[in-house]
Amino acid sequence: MKKSTLGIYQSTLLNVPGIIHGFSTKKFGDMRDQEKRKIFLSALGVDEASLVQQEQIHKDKIQIISQYDSGRMIPGVDGLVYKQSSDDNSIALSVHTADCVPLLAFDPMIRIIGSAHAGWKGTTLHIGRTLIKQMKQCGSNVSDIRVAIGPHIGVCCYDVDDTRMRVFQQLWDENSGVVIHKEGKSYIDLGKANKDDLLSSGIPEKHIDSDPSLCTYCNTSDFYSFRKSGAPLAGEIMGVIGFRK
């Protein structure tokens, strides 16, 4: 994952012809603000009218959408999948985060894109696996799918109570490195948990871009963090993936 001169984080895995993608930073401001969102989308080369957003309810529902969903907010979901047809306009999918894990996926062989919001609840529901299943349903071969795991709170800063720690211990092997104990505290590696789910779904490791150094809690100059700001939330970043006209 590299930061462009425009202040947008992008993955070399997704830098392919015909695809637009990126994760915003504080340079563009709070992505809940429509005007600031427009500026970010314009920098990416995305028409706001083509953007499809998700409600994000901290579950694992992934919706397969059509070109007729352009410009809509899809209720009751934490992920979106879209297969490009020969006669459609450009479509872009988004995901908003402020510590949670954003996933952007692309199958270059049959032109399918996906986005998912993996909070700790969605992670324990294995939303990453669900995203891949839905892409397979649209015709993807798992070995062709590429996934960028965007900026999120790192294991360095995500200490949890015993109740949440046990939930993760029940789902990931103690040798997985998802749960770490140090100095009397338990820490969860949400990025690794999601990466492990992608690997278990059959995604080749070389097709997963994950940069553990992009911790939203540590990197206050670039990212918003719910854990750091508390309520009310100071802001959100946005991940976007779409087809270029």
Secondary structure, DSSP 8 states (H G I E B T S, - for coil): -EE-TTS-EE-GGG--TTEEEEE--GGG--TTSHHHHHHHHHHHT--GGGEEEE---SS--EEE--GGGTT-EETT-SEEEEE--TT----EEEEEESSSEEEEEEETTTTEEEEEEE-HHHHHTTHHHHHHHHHHHTT--GGG-EEEE--B--TTT-EE-HHHHHHHHHHS-TTSSSEEEETTEEEE-HHHHHHHHHHHTT--GGGEEE-TT-BTTT-TTT---HHHH-SS----EEEEEEE--
